[in-house]
Amino acid sequence: MTLKLNQTRLKNVTLIRTGDDSVEISWSFSDTPRKVAVFAGESPDHIDRQNPVSISQANSIAKISGLDPAVRYYFEVAPDHGSKIIISDRRVPLEGSVNFRDLGGYETSDGRRVKWGQVFRSDNLGRLTDQDVSFVKRMGIRMVCDFRTPAEAKKLPDRLPQTDRGRYLHLPIQHGEFDPAGTFEKIRNGDIEWMTEEFMIKGYIKNIDDFAPVWATLLKILADGSKRPLVFHCTGGKDRAGVCAALILLLLGVPEETVIHDHGLSNLYIAAVLEKIYDQIRSDGVDPKQVAPYFTAPKNAIKAVLRHIRRAYGSAAEYLINKAGVDEKVVAQLREDLLE
């Protein structure tokens, strides 16, 4: 007779960075607490399962230190019997980019998960330090897709050089009527009446209705495994990049509530930089509250986009297939490659 072991399901697996060289991973169990080992690696496909970095006996937390600050780590949390889960930092810790983050780990409506380390979204890559450049190159990024306007890209070119392993593609999107490159000049001139939530909502919807070919191009590239890991970005990493992230996550089956949560993380990650921007705006004699919708990631804007996609196109998949012209084989390939 074969004895069948209960299959423990880990729940609420979270990672908190506690220092440059340390993290804390916590979880809960679906049933009886078990022994849990944690393994680490520089990519989800290269995790060292021979040498655990932590072993917890029926506990629900692992404190891991002594990590190399120059490495992005992925951790596999593995109970002795049951399902394993891979986790990493949501945000990539860089000095010159505050909103560079991984789209992995999100759960889909059917219980699958988006793979870590394949798709990243970011703010502009023009302020990366030399150390940042080395860090990102070590991550193995193979494709950078830049949604900034020509004026934005010329003003602050990306610092990730094109190499045999990495390529750059400019896919310009103008969010609204005004070119973002001239934003601060307009503020200095007192031209701020247009920086409203309504303007942002119209811009988000315009990104859907007018730039379908851009999303089709990006998804075709993303479906090519030789182009991943891939990062797409704009200037703040919240609006144009936010719409792109929403389309990808929705296409993969991630619930709208999670998409809204991911969008809102921009406000958390850009908070410190935003204070510096607001100080500059105050020095120009403008109250930051008057322009806040433009510099934040408005929740109402992403919710408006989700409603618009449902009402105008049916779903993100139908929009991408019928409006953007994405081949159904590309959609199937993306789901096969990016979900586990």
N, C-alpha and C positions, 0 to 999 in steps of 0.2 A: 504494500500500500504506500502510495506517495503522499507525504505530508505537505499540504499546501500552506505556504507562509503568507501572512497578511501583507498586502502591498501598501506601505505607508505613503501618503501623499503629503508633501510639504506644502504649507500655505503661508501666505504673507511674508515671503522671503524678501528681505530688504538689506541694502548695503548703505552704510554711512561712512564717509571718509573722516577719520579722526586725526589725521596728520599727513604730512607728505609721504610718510613711509608706512602708514597704518590704516586699516579699515576695521569696521565692526559689522559682521553679518548676523542677522537674526532671522528666526523662522518660527513657525508653529507646526503642530502635527495634526493630521486628520484623525489619528487614533492614538494608540499607546506610544509615548516617547521612545525613541530608539537612538542607538549610536549613530552619529553623523560625522562623516569625514568631509573635509573641504580641500579641494585640489586647486591649483592655480596654473595659469599659462598666459602667454602673450597674445593668444588668439583662441577663440572657441574651438578651433580645430587642432590646437597644439597645447592641450592641457596635460600637465605631468600627473598622471594617475598612479604613479609608483611612489610618489613622495608627498603625502598630505601635508598641508601647511597648518592644519588644525584637526583635532579629533575631539568631539564632544560626546560625553557619555550621558545620554538622555537629557542634555541641556538644550537650550534653544538659542544659543548665542556663541559666536566664535570671534575672538579678538585676535587679529592678525597684524603683526608688526615686522619690521625689517625688510619691507618691500623696497625695490629700487624705484626712486622717484622719477626716473627717466623712462619708465616702462608703464604702458597701460595694461592692466591685468584683467583677466576674466577668471571667475571662480566657479567651480562646479561643487554644488552642495549635494552630497550623496548619502542618504540613509543606508544602513546595512541591508535593508530590504525595502524596496519601493522606488518611486520615481525620483530622478535626479533633475536638478534645475541649475542652469547656468545664469550667472548674474555678474554685473559690472557696475562701475560708476555710470550714472546717466550722463553727467556732464564730464567732458574731457578737460582735465585741469591744465589750462594754458594761461600764460601771462598776458598775451596780446589779444586773445579772443575769449570772451566771457560766455558765449552762448553756443559753443561747439558741443553737440551732444548726440548720443547714440539713440537710434529709434528702436533698438532691440528690447526684448523682454516683455513687451505688451501682450496681454492675452487677448485672443480673438473670441468671438461669440461662440465658436464651436470648441473652445478649450485648448486650441493650439497656441503657440507663442511665436512672436516675431524673433528671428534669430539676431543675436547680438553681433556687433562688429562688422556688419555688412553695409548699413546705410546710416549716414550721419547728416545732420543739419547744422548750420552754423551762421554766425554773423560774419562780417567781412574778414578776410585773411590777409589784409594789408598791413596789420600792426603786429603780426607774429614776431616774436623775438627769435634770435638765432637758436636758442634752446627749444622754443616752440617748434621751429621748423624741423629740427632733429627729432623731436618727439613724434610729430605727425608722420614724418617719413618712416620712422621705425614702426608705426602702426600699419604701414603698407598701403596707404591710400593710393589707388590707381587712377582715379578720375575726380576732377574738381569741376562742378558745374556752377557757373556764376550768373545769377539772375540780375545783377546790377546793370544800370544803364551805361552806355559808353562813357558818359561824363563821369559817373561814379567810379567806374573801373580805371579810367585814366587818372583820376585824382588820387587814388590809392590802390595801385595794382596789387594783386595777390602775391604773397611771398613764397608760395610753394612752386618751385621751378619745375618745368616740364623735363621729365627724364624718360628713360626707356620703360620705367615702371609706373610713371604718373603722367597724366595728360590733363589739359585744361580746355574747357569748352565754354564759350561765352554765349549765354542764352538770355539776352536782355529783356527785362519786363519793366515797364514804367508803371509804378503804382499810382494811379490817378493822373490828373492833368499836369501836375508840376514835377519837374525832374528833381529827385531828392538831392542831387549834388548842390543845388542852390538853396537848400532849406535855411541854413543859418544866415545867409545874406538876406533872405526874405524876413526873417525874424528881426534882424538888426534894423531893417527898414520899416518895421511895424506891420508888415503884411502877414497877419496871422489869423484873420477871420475865417479862412478856409480850413484851418487845422481842427476840425470837429470830428466827433464820432461818426456823424453822417458821411463825411468825406471818406473816412476809413472804411466804412461799410460798403460804400459805392466802389471803392478801390478793390476791395476783396472780391466783390462780385464781378467786377471788370476782369480780374485775374482769371476767373473761371470762363467767362463768356468770350473774351478776346484773345486769350493766350493758350487755347487748346493745343496748337501745334508745338508749343514749348514743352508742355507736359508729355505729349506723345513722344517727342524726341528723347526726353529724359528717361521715360519708362523703357523705351527700346534699348537705351544704353544700359540701364540698370538690369535688364534681363540678360545681359551678356556677362557671364561670370568672370570673364577676363578683365572687366572694367570695375569690379568690386574688390575691396571696399571703395565706396563712392561717397563723396560729400557734396551737398549742394548748399548754396548760401546766397544771401543778399547783403545788405549793409548791417541792419540790426539783427537779422536772423529771426524775425518775428512775423512779418507780414507776407512777403512773397515766399520766403522759405516756409512760413507757417501754412500757407495754402498748399504748397507742394507736399509737406509732411502729412497734412490732413488727407489729401488724395491717396497717397501711398498707404497710409494706415487703414483708411476706409476700404480700399481695394483688397487689402489683405484680410478684411473681416474684423478689424478692431472696432469696438462699439463707439458710438458718437461721444458718450460720456468720457471715455478715455482720450479721444481726440481733443476734446475741449480741455481736459486736464493737461495734456502735453503742450497745447498752445499756451496755456497760462504759465507754464514753467518759465517762459521767456521773461516774464515780469520779475520772477525770483532771481534769475541769473543776471539780468542786466541792472538790477537795483543799484549797485554801487556805482557803476558807470553813469547811470541816469542822474544820480545826485550831482556828479561833476558837470554833466550837461546842463542841469537845472541851475547850477551856480553861474555858469556862463550866460545862460538866458537871463537870469536876474541882473547880471552886470550890464545887459543890454536894455534894462528897464522893462522887462516883460515878466509877468507873473507866470510861473511854470504851469499853474493850473489851467491857464488858457490854451496851452498847447499839449497838455498831457495825453489826449487821445492819439496824437500823432507819434509820440515817443514811447508809448506802451503797446502791449498786445491786447486790444480791447476784446473782452469776452463776447460782447454783443456782435462783434464783427465776425468771429469764427462761427457763432451760432447762426448768424444770418446766412453765411456761406452754406452751412449744412442744410438749412431750410431751402435755400435757392436750388441746391443740387437735387434735393428730393422733389421739389415742385416742378422744376423745369426739365429735369432729365431722368428722374426716377431713382437713380442711385449713382454712386461714384463710378461703379463699373460700367453702367449704361452710358454715363457721360463720356468716359474715356474711350469706350468702344464706338459709340454712335456719333459723338460730337468731335472727339479728338482723333478718331480713326486708329486707335490702338488695336492691333490684331489680337484676336482672342487667344491665339497661341502664346503671345507675349504675356497676357494676363495669367494664363495657366502656368507659364514658366516662372513668373514672379512668385506666384503662390507656392509653387513646388520648391523653389530655391530659398525663399525668405521665411518660410514657416517651418516649425518643428513640432 
